[in-house]
């Protein structure tokens, strides 16, 4: 259940980032969602003291949110740098 929660947090943050950045293409939306999911999973698994299959702590959820935001910033900065 905790794994699904981390995936949902990352996907929602990626989707919201696409709305805020006004990205219309599906590829950009999919990239943002993938980056959000990846960041949330990596940071959430690292921050959780127990197995991710048993549950998730509030700290791990907060850190997974911050990890998703950090990965979204990195991906969008890289995309802007390559577009120039």
Biopython code that builds the backbone (N, CA, C, O; Angstrom):
import numpy as np
from Bio.PDB.StructureBuilder import StructureBuilder

atoms = [
    (1, "UNK", "N", (0.815, -1.197, 0.000)),
    (1, "UNK", "CA", (0.000, 0.000, 0.000)),
    (1, "UNK", "C", (0.860, 1.263, 0.000)),
    (1, "UNK", "O", (0.546, 2.247, -0.669)),
    (2, "UNK", "N", (1.953, 1.212, 0.766)),
    (2, "UNK", "CA", (2.825, 2.378, 0.835)),
    (2, "UNK", "C", (3.484, 2.659, -0.507)),
    (2, "UNK", "O", (3.696, 3.815, -0.873)),
    (3, "UNK", "N", (3.806, 1.604, -1.233)),
    (3, "UNK", "CA", (4.418, 1.769, -2.548)),
    (3, "UNK", "C", (3.462, 2.487, -3.499)),
    (3, "UNK", "O", (3.876, 3.362, -4.259)),
    (4, "UNK", "N", (2.201, 2.121, -3.455)),
    (4, "UNK", "CA", (1.200, 2.796, -4.291)),
    (4, "UNK", "C", (1.031, 4.257, -3.892)),
    (4, "UNK", "O", (0.810, 5.118, -4.743)),
    (5, "UNK", "N", (1.136, 4.531, -2.601)),
    (5, "UNK", "CA", (1.031, 5.915, -2.129)),
    (5, "UNK", "C", (2.181, 6.759, -2.661)),
    (5, "UNK", "O", (1.973, 7.898, -3.080)),
    (6, "UNK", "N", (3.387, 6.213, -2.648)),
    (6, "UNK", "CA", (4.538, 6.951, -3.176)),
    (6, "UNK", "C", (4.400, 7.188, -4.678)),
    (6, "UNK", "O", (4.727, 8.268, -5.171)),
    (7, "UNK", "N", (3.922, 6.190, -5.395)),
    (7, "UNK", "CA", (3.713, 6.353, -6.838)),
    (7, "UNK", "C", (2.658, 7.427, -7.105)),
    (7, "UNK", "O", (2.819, 8.249, -8.007)),
    (8, "UNK", "N", (1.588, 7.418, -6.326)),
    (8, "UNK", "CA", (0.528, 8.406, -6.504)),
    (8, "UNK", "C", (1.025, 9.813, -6.194)),
    (8, "UNK", "O", (0.701, 10.756, -6.917)),
    (9, "UNK", "N", (1.803, 9.964, -5.136)),
    (9, "UNK", "CA", (2.356, 11.283, -4.783)),
    (9, "UNK", "C", (3.233, 11.806, -5.915)),
    (9, "UNK", "O", (3.102, 12.961, -6.319)),
    (10, "UNK", "N", (4.119, 10.970, -6.425)),
    (10, "UNK", "CA", (5.005, 11.389, -7.515)),
    (10, "UNK", "C", (4.249, 11.732, -8.784)),
    (10, "UNK", "O", (4.568, 12.719, -9.447)),
    (11, "UNK", "N", (3.254, 10.932, -9.132)),
    (11, "UNK", "CA", (2.479, 11.185, -10.349)),
    (11, "UNK", "C", (1.674, 12.474, -10.234)),
    (11, "UNK", "O", (1.599, 13.248, -11.188)),
    (12, "UNK", "N", (1.080, 12.702, -9.085)),
    (12, "UNK", "CA", (0.296, 13.929, -8.888)),
    (12, "UNK", "C", (1.194, 15.157, -8.933)),
    (12, "UNK", "O", (0.831, 16.166, -9.537)),
    (13, "UNK", "N", (2.354, 15.083, -8.305)),
    (13, "UNK", "CA", (3.274, 16.227, -8.354)),
    (13, "UNK", "C", (3.787, 16.480, -9.765)),
    (13, "UNK", "O", (3.950, 17.634, -10.162)),
    (14, "UNK", "N", (4.043, 15.430, -10.522)),
    (14, "UNK", "CA", (4.462, 15.599, -11.913)),
    (14, "UNK", "C", (3.361, 16.224, -12.756)),
    (14, "UNK", "O", (3.621, 17.090, -13.592)),
    (15, "UNK", "N", (2.137, 15.783, -12.532)),
    (15, "UNK", "CA", (0.992, 16.345, -13.256)),
    (15, "UNK", "C", (0.801, 17.821, -12.902)),
    (15, "UNK", "O", (0.568, 18.644, -13.787)),
    (16, "UNK", "N", (0.898, 18.160, -11.613)),
    (16, "UNK", "CA", (0.765, 19.561, -11.198)),
    (16, "UNK", "C", (1.885, 20.428, -11.761)),
    (16, "UNK", "O", (1.654, 21.582, -12.122)),
    (17, "UNK", "N", (3.091, 19.882, -11.838)),
    (17, "UNK", "CA", (4.201, 20.633, -12.429)),
    (17, "UNK", "C", (3.928, 20.916, -13.898)),
    (17, "UNK", "O", (4.265, 21.994, -14.388)),
    (18, "UNK", "N", (3.331, 19.977, -14.605)),
    (18, "UNK", "CA", (3.000, 20.190, -16.017)),
    (18, "UNK", "C", (1.945, 21.280, -16.169)),
    (18, "UNK", "O", (1.995, 22.063, -17.118)),
    (19, "UNK", "N", (1.001, 21.335, -15.255)),
    (19, "UNK", "CA", (-0.022, 22.388, -15.299)),
    (19, "UNK", "C", (0.600, 23.744, -15.016)),
    (19, "UNK", "O", (0.323, 24.717, -15.718)),
    (20, "UNK", "N", (1.440, 23.813, -13.989)),
    (20, "UNK", "CA", (2.068, 25.082, -13.616)),
    (20, "UNK", "C", (2.969, 25.596, -14.736)),
    (20, "UNK", "O", (2.983, 26.792, -15.028)),
    (21, "UNK", "N", (3.724, 24.686, -15.363)),
    (21, "UNK", "CA", (4.632, 25.081, -16.445)),
    (21, "UNK", "C", (3.931, 25.220, -17.788)),
    (21, "UNK", "O", (4.563, 25.582, -18.781)),
    (22, "UNK", "N", (2.642, 24.939, -17.830)),
    (22, "UNK", "CA", (1.814, 25.042, -19.031)),
    (22, "UNK", "C", (2.395, 24.211, -20.180)),
    (22, "UNK", "O", (2.578, 24.699, -21.295)),
    (23, "UNK", "N", (2.677, 22.945, -19.874)),
    (23, "UNK", "CA", (3.178, 22.017, -20.879)),
    (23, "UNK", "C", (1.993, 21.274, -21.477)),
    (23, "UNK", "O", (1.190, 20.688, -20.752)),
    (24, "UNK", "N", (1.886, 21.301, -22.790)),
    (24, "UNK", "CA", (0.726, 20.735, -23.456)),
    (24, "UNK", "C", (0.974, 19.360, -24.069)),
    (24, "UNK", "O", (0.031, 18.586, -24.236)),
    (25, "UNK", "N", (2.199, 19.048, -24.401)),
    (25, "UNK", "CA", (2.475, 17.797, -25.095)),
    (25, "UNK", "C", (2.474, 16.624, -24.120)),
    (25, "UNK", "O", (2.876, 16.756, -22.964)),
    (26, "UNK", "N", (2.018, 15.484, -24.607)),
    (26, "UNK", "CA", (1.940, 14.285, -23.768)),
    (26, "UNK", "C", (3.318, 13.823, -23.320)),
    (26, "UNK", "O", (3.470, 13.337, -22.199)),
    (27, "UNK", "N", (4.326, 13.967, -24.178)),
    (27, "UNK", "CA", (5.680, 13.526, -23.825)),
    (27, "UNK", "C", (6.211, 14.316, -22.634)),
    (27, "UNK", "O", (6.857, 13.752, -21.752)),
    (28, "UNK", "N", (5.942, 15.615, -22.606)),
    (28, "UNK", "CA", (6.408, 16.434, -21.486)),
    (28, "UNK", "C", (5.672, 16.069, -20.200)),
    (28, "UNK", "O", (6.271, 16.031, -19.125)),
    (29, "UNK", "N", (4.372, 15.799, -20.314)),
    (29, "UNK", "CA", (3.590, 15.377, -19.159)),
    (29, "UNK", "C", (4.101, 14.034, -18.634)),
    (29, "UNK", "O", (4.268, 13.855, -17.427)),
    (30, "UNK", "N", (4.346, 13.102, -19.540)),
    (30, "UNK", "CA", (4.835, 11.776, -19.137)),
    (30, "UNK", "C", (6.218, 11.873, -18.493)),
    (30, "UNK", "O", (6.497, 11.165, -17.526)),
    (31, "UNK", "N", (7.079, 12.737, -19.014)),
    (31, "UNK", "CA", (8.411, 12.911, -18.435)),
    (31, "UNK", "C", (8.317, 13.490, -17.033)),
    (31, "UNK", "O", (9.025, 13.043, -16.131)),
    (32, "UNK", "N", (7.450, 14.478, -16.838)),
    (32, "UNK", "CA", (7.278, 15.062, -15.511)),
    (32, "UNK", "C", (6.710, 14.048, -14.530)),
    (32, "UNK", "O", (7.138, 13.990, -13.378)),
    (33, "UNK", "N", (5.753, 13.253, -14.977)),
    (33, "UNK", "CA", (5.181, 12.251, -14.085)),
    (33, "UNK", "C", (6.212, 11.178, -13.735)),
    (33, "UNK", "O", (6.275, 10.730, -12.591)),
    (34, "UNK", "N", (7.012, 10.770, -14.704)),
    (34, "UNK", "CA", (8.058, 9.775, -14.446)),
    (34, "UNK", "C", (9.111, 10.323, -13.486)),
    (34, "UNK", "O", (9.567, 9.610, -12.593)),
    (35, "UNK", "N", (9.495, 11.577, -13.665)),
    (35, "UNK", "CA", (10.477, 12.194, -12.771)),
    (35, "UNK", "C", (9.918, 12.303, -11.359)),
    (35, "UNK", "O", (10.628, 12.047, -10.387)),
    (36, "UNK", "N", (8.663, 12.678, -11.244)),
    (36, "UNK", "CA", (8.032, 12.772, -9.925)),
    (36, "UNK", "C", (7.944, 11.426, -9.239)),
    (36, "UNK", "O", (8.229, 11.311, -8.047)),
    (37, "UNK", "N", (7.552, 10.408, -9.983)),
    (37, "UNK", "CA", (7.453, 9.061, -9.416)),
    (37, "UNK", "C", (8.831, 8.557, -9.000)),
    (37, "UNK", "O", (8.989, 7.988, -7.920)),
    (38, "UNK", "N", (9.819, 8.767, -9.851)),
    (38, "UNK", "CA", (11.175, 8.317, -9.524)),
    (38, "UNK", "C", (11.725, 8.976, -8.277)),
    (38, "UNK", "O", (12.283, 8.304, -7.410)),
    (39, "UNK", "N", (11.571, 10.286, -8.182)),
    (39, "UNK", "CA", (12.051, 11.001, -6.998)),
    (39, "UNK", "C", (11.321, 10.584, -5.735)),
    (39, "UNK", "O", (11.938, 10.416, -4.683)),
    (40, "UNK", "N", (10.010, 10.417, -5.836)),
    (40, "UNK", "CA", (9.226, 10.010, -4.667)),
    (40, "UNK", "C", (9.609, 8.605, -4.209)),
    (40, "UNK", "O", (9.711, 8.349, -3.009)),
    (41, "UNK", "N", (9.820, 7.700, -5.153)),
    (41, "UNK", "CA", (10.180, 6.330, -4.783)),
    (41, "UNK", "C", (11.565, 6.257, -4.151)),
    (41, "UNK", "O", (11.747, 5.596, -3.128)),
    (42, "UNK", "N", (12.523, 6.921, -4.746)),
    (42, "UNK", "CA", (13.898, 6.860, -4.232)),
    (42, "UNK", "C", (13.965, 7.445, -2.821)),
    (42, "UNK", "O", (14.488, 6.805, -1.909)),
    (43, "UNK", "N", (13.446, 8.638, -2.643)),
    (43, "UNK", "CA", (13.527, 9.285, -1.342)),
    (43, "UNK", "C", (12.616, 8.619, -0.315)),
    (43, "UNK", "O", (12.970, 8.529, 0.861)),
    (44, "UNK", "N", (11.458, 8.158, -0.744)),
    (44, "UNK", "CA", (10.547, 7.494, 0.183)),
    (44, "UNK", "C", (11.098, 6.181, 0.699)),
    (44, "UNK", "O", (10.969, 5.879, 1.885)),
    (45, "UNK", "N", (11.708, 5.398, -0.171)),
    (45, "UNK", "CA", (12.289, 4.121, 0.245)),
    (45, "UNK", "C", (13.494, 4.358, 1.148)),
    (45, "UNK", "O", (13.678, 3.639, 2.130)),
    (46, "UNK", "N", (14.314, 5.350, 0.831)),
    (46, "UNK", "CA", (15.486, 5.634, 1.664)),
    (46, "UNK", "C", (15.083, 6.151, 3.042)),
    (46, "UNK", "O", (15.746, 5.842, 4.032)),
    (47, "UNK", "N", (14.021, 6.922, 3.120)),
    (47, "UNK", "CA", (13.629, 7.535, 4.382)),
    (47, "UNK", "C", (12.829, 6.596, 5.276)),
    (47, "UNK", "O", (12.768, 6.806, 6.487)),
    (48, "UNK", "N", (12.219, 5.572, 4.707)),
    (48, "UNK", "CA", (11.401, 4.656, 5.492)),
    (48, "UNK", "C", (12.305, 3.676, 6.231)),
    (48, "UNK", "O", (13.151, 3.026, 5.617)),
    (49, "UNK", "N", (12.132, 3.569, 7.520)),
    (49, "UNK", "CA", (12.993, 2.703, 8.321)),
    (49, "UNK", "C", (12.645, 1.222, 8.158)),
    (49, "UNK", "O", (13.522, 0.362, 8.236)),
    (50, "UNK", "N", (11.379, 0.934, 7.936)),
    (50, "UNK", "CA", (10.951, -0.450, 7.760)),
    (50, "UNK", "C", (10.813, -0.756, 6.273)),
    (50, "UNK", "O", (11.137, 0.069, 5.419)),
    (51, "UNK", "N", (10.338, -1.924, 5.992)),
    (51, "UNK", "CA", (10.090, -2.301, 4.612)),
    (51, "UNK", "C", (8.980, -1.436, 4.040)),
    (51, "UNK", "O", (8.017, -1.119, 4.738)),
    (52, "UNK", "N", (9.103, -1.062, 2.813)),
    (52, "UNK", "CA", (8.113, -0.212, 2.157)),
    (52, "UNK", "C", (6.788, -0.957, 2.000)),
    (52, "UNK", "O", (5.748, -0.333, 1.794)),
    (53, "UNK", "N", (6.820, -2.276, 2.096)),
    (53, "UNK", "CA", (5.601, -3.063, 1.945)),
    (53, "UNK", "C", (4.750, -3.073, 3.213)),
    (53, "UNK", "O", (3.556, -3.366, 3.146)),
    (54, "UNK", "N", (5.336, -2.762, 4.357)),
    (54, "UNK", "CA", (4.587, -2.781, 5.613)),
    (54, "UNK", "C", (3.841, -1.479, 5.886)),
    (54, "UNK", "O", (2.770, -1.505, 6.492)),
    (55, "UNK", "N", (4.361, -0.386, 5.471)),
    (55, "UNK", "CA", (3.735, 0.904, 5.730)),
    (55, "UNK", "C", (4.723, 2.020, 5.478)),
    (55, "UNK", "O", (5.864, 1.792, 5.078)),
    (56, "UNK", "N", (4.263, 3.224, 5.720)),
    (56, "UNK", "CA", (5.118, 4.390, 5.484)),
    (56, "UNK", "C", (4.933, 5.376, 6.623)),
    (56, "UNK", "O", (3.830, 5.548, 7.141)),
    (57, "UNK", "N", (6.012, 6.012, 7.001)),
    (57, "UNK", "CA", (5.945, 7.007, 8.066)),
    (57, "UNK", "C", (5.665, 8.385, 7.476)),
    (57, "UNK", "O", (5.817, 8.606, 6.275)),
    (58, "UNK", "N", (5.265, 9.280, 8.322)),
    (58, "UNK", "CA", (5.015, 10.650, 7.871)),
    (58, "UNK", "C", (6.277, 11.319, 7.364)),
    (58, "UNK", "O", (6.241, 12.083, 6.400)),
    (59, "UNK", "N", (7.391, 11.030, 8.014)),
    (59, "UNK", "CA", (8.669, 11.591, 7.584)),
    (59, "UNK", "C", (9.037, 11.088, 6.189)),
    (59, "UNK", "O", (9.502, 11.857, 5.348)),
    (60, "UNK", "N", (8.828, 9.806, 5.954)),
    (60, "UNK", "CA", (9.139, 9.247, 4.639)),
    (60, "UNK", "C", (8.241, 9.845, 3.568)),
    (60, "UNK", "O", (8.687, 10.077, 2.444)),
    (61, "UNK", "N", (6.993, 10.094, 3.901)),
    (61, "UNK", "CA", (6.080, 10.712, 2.938)),
    (61, "UNK", "C", (6.497, 12.143, 2.626)),
    (61, "UNK", "O", (6.460, 12.565, 1.470)),
    (62, "UNK", "N", (6.891, 12.885, 3.646)),
    (62, "UNK", "CA", (7.363, 14.256, 3.439)),
    (62, "UNK", "C", (8.634, 14.277, 2.601)),
    (62, "UNK", "O", (8.757, 15.082, 1.678)),
    (63, "UNK", "N", (9.571, 13.403, 2.913)),
    (63, "UNK", "CA", (10.821, 13.357, 2.154)),
    (63, "UNK", "C", (10.597, 12.872, 0.724)),
    (63, "UNK", "O", (11.301, 13.300, -0.191)),
    (64, "UNK", "N", (9.635, 11.994, 0.526)),
    (64, "UNK", "CA", (9.343, 11.562, -0.843)),
    (64, "UNK", "C", (8.749, 12.712, -1.651)),
    (64, "UNK", "O", (9.015, 12.830, -2.847)),
    (65, "UNK", "N", (7.953, 13.552, -1.012)),
    (65, "UNK", "CA", (7.421, 14.737, -1.687)),
    (65, "UNK", "C", (8.547, 15.682, -2.076)),
    (65, "UNK", "O", (8.582, 16.192, -3.196)),
    (66, "UNK", "N", (9.465, 15.911, -1.146)),
    (66, "UNK", "CA", (10.608, 16.782, -1.447)),
    (66, "UNK", "C", (11.504, 16.172, -2.528)),
    (66, "UNK", "O", (12.043, 16.895, -3.366)),
    (67, "UNK", "N", (11.663, 14.859, -2.514)),
    (67, "UNK", "CA", (12.452, 14.196, -3.546)),
    (67, "UNK", "C", (11.819, 14.318, -4.919)),
    (67, "UNK", "O", (12.516, 14.511, -5.915)),
    (68, "UNK", "N", (10.499, 14.205, -4.974)),
    (68, "UNK", "CA", (9.797, 14.367, -6.250)),
    (68, "UNK", "C", (9.954, 15.785, -6.772)),
    (68, "UNK", "O", (10.176, 15.993, -7.965)),
    (69, "UNK", "N", (9.838, 16.759, -5.883)),
    (69, "UNK", "CA", (10.002, 18.161, -6.295)),
    (69, "UNK", "C", (11.424, 18.411, -6.788)),
    (69, "UNK", "O", (11.622, 19.095, -7.792)),
    (70, "UNK", "N", (12.415, 17.860, -6.087)),
    (70, "UNK", "CA", (13.813, 18.039, -6.506)),
    (70, "UNK", "C", (14.068, 17.415, -7.875)),
    (70, "UNK", "O", (14.750, 18.009, -8.709)),
    (71, "UNK", "N", (13.530, 16.237, -8.106)),
    (71, "UNK", "CA", (13.747, 15.608, -9.412)),
    (71, "UNK", "C", (13.013, 16.354, -10.519)),
    (71, "UNK", "O", (13.501, 16.417, -11.647)),
    (72, "UNK", "N", (11.853, 16.917, -10.215)),
    (72, "UNK", "CA", (11.140, 17.725, -11.210)),
    (72, "UNK", "C", (11.913, 18.993, -11.555)),
    (72, "UNK", "O", (11.964, 19.393, -12.718)),
    (73, "UNK", "N", (12.507, 19.617, -10.563)),
    (73, "UNK", "CA", (13.321, 20.805, -10.815)),
    (73, "UNK", "C", (14.513, 20.448, -11.694)),
    (73, "UNK", "O", (14.839, 21.172, -12.635)),
    (74, "UNK", "N", (15.161, 19.327, -11.382)),
    (74, "UNK", "CA", (16.328, 18.904, -12.161)),
    (74, "UNK", "C", (15.957, 18.590, -13.602)),
    (74, "UNK", "O", (16.657, 19.010, -14.523)),
    (75, "UNK", "N", (14.875, 17.864, -13.810)),
    (75, "UNK", "CA", (14.466, 17.483, -15.168)),
    (75, "UNK", "C", (14.074, 18.708, -15.982)),
    (75, "UNK", "O", (14.466, 18.836, -17.141)),
    (76, "UNK", "N", (13.305, 19.603, -15.383)),
    (76, "UNK", "CA", (12.865, 20.785, -16.130)),
    (76, "UNK", "C", (14.012, 21.761, -16.378)),
    (76, "UNK", "O", (14.028, 22.433, -17.409)),
    (77, "UNK", "N", (14.967, 21.854, -15.459)),
    (77, "UNK", "CA", (16.149, 22.689, -15.695)),
    (77, "UNK", "C", (16.987, 22.127, -16.834)),
    (77, "UNK", "O", (17.473, 22.870, -17.686)),
    (78, "UNK", "N", (17.150, 20.812, -16.842)),
    (78, "UNK", "CA", (17.900, 20.169, -17.920)),
    (78, "UNK", "C", (17.201, 20.348, -19.250)),
    (78, "UNK", "O", (17.851, 20.605, -20.264)),
    (79, "UNK", "N", (15.888, 20.216, -19.258)),
    (79, "UNK", "CA", (15.125, 20.409, -20.506)),
    (79, "UNK", "C", (15.268, 21.841, -21.029)),
    (79, "UNK", "O", (15.430, 22.045, -22.232)),
    (80, "UNK", "N", (15.210, 22.830, -20.137)),
    (80, "UNK", "CA", (15.370, 24.220, -20.551)),
    (80, "UNK", "C", (16.783, 24.511, -21.037)),
    (80, "UNK", "O", (16.980, 25.290, -21.970)),
    (81, "UNK", "N", (17.761, 23.882, -20.401)),
    (81, "UNK", "CA", (19.141, 24.104, -20.800)),
    (81, "UNK", "C", (19.403, 23.498, -22.182)),
    (81, "UNK", "O", (20.123, 24.085, -22.990)),
    (82, "UNK", "N", (18.831, 22.346, -22.448)),
    (82, "UNK", "CA", (19.019, 21.714, -23.764)),
    (82, "UNK", "C", (18.228, 22.414, -24.866)),
    (82, "UNK", "O", (18.586, 22.322, -26.040)),
    (83, "UNK", "N", (17.167, 23.103, -24.499)),
    (83, "UNK", "CA", (16.335, 23.780, -25.502)),
    (83, "UNK", "C", (16.989, 25.067, -26.007)),
    (83, "UNK", "O", (16.634, 25.569, -27.073)),
    (84, "UNK", "N", (17.925, 25.590, -25.255)),
    (84, "UNK", "CA", (18.544, 26.862, -25.645)),
    (84, "UNK", "C", (19.625, 26.681, -26.650)),
    (84, "UNK", "O", (20.241, 27.657, -27.077)),
]
sb = StructureBuilder()
sb.init_structure("model")
sb.init_model(0)
sb.init_chain("A")
sb.init_seg("    ")
for serial, (resi, resn, name, xyz) in enumerate(atoms, 1):
    if name == "N":
        sb.init_residue(resn, " ", resi, " ")
    sb.init_atom(name, np.array(xyz, "f"), 0.0, 1.0, " ", f" {name:<3s}", serial, name[0])
structure = sb.get_structure()
